[in-house]
Amino acid sequence: MTSCPSPSRGVYLTYFIQGLILLAVASSIMAGEYFLGFASGIAFLLTMAPTLVTRNLRLCFPWEVNLLIALSLYLHVMGHVGEYYVTLAPYYDKLTHLISSATVGLIAFFLAILAEYRGDIRLNRTAIIVFILVSTLAAGAIWEIYEFAADQIFGTDLQHGNTDTMMDFVMDLIGAVIAAGVAAITLAKEERHQFIRLFADPSSKLEPADISPEPAELARSR
């Protein structure tokens, strides 16, 4: 069991958005839109993923990341339940791509931090930034493949031509750059090790010396 610090009051924003998703589930079922209700229910379960995944890991996701995950899924749910993808096209879709891609990028960042903390892999700042960019764009590509497949198999109308798809990729890239920028600024600070331990279990007995320093730091110490 993890022993994370008491969450900020901002965590209640996540709970509020999760409640809105549950309302979307209820309204869809009451309207006879059972598939939308089912899909919205899956989205709600996905908002719980960070808590479930990190429960047995020595990692504490920042509440801001949990909030972005919930917000991304809520925007997608309401795009269908509230038909915002149609009434606010194409701007609503691009907004969801921007927020979702930034969220994926931040998740990739914290996965890299987790790998470093556990000693599974060693990544320098450049490698982490590349990992964020590649992971985010790969997730965007998988999403576009899903939309293409759904249109071909089920006759949906998720994609609206090459321009729409390319603009989705552009928004994904912008979101990835934002996340990479956050990572670059954070990793440039001298308190790198303290930042790594911030998301680790505070009950861990590891000392800063147990976390291997940067190669550059090793070179300076010789």
Buried (B, 14 or more C-beta within 10 A) or exposed (E): EBEBEEEEEEBEBBEEBBEBBBEBBEBBBEEEBEEBBEBBBEBBEBBEEBEEEBEEBBBBBBBBBBBBBBBBBBBBBBBBBBEBBEEBBEEBBBBBBBBBBBBBBBBBBBBBBBBBBEEEEEBEBEEBBEBBBEBBBBBBEEBBEEBEEBBEEEEEEBBBEEEBBEBBBBBBBBBBBBBBBBBBEBBEEEEBBEEBBEBBBEEEEEEEEEBEBBEEEEEEEE
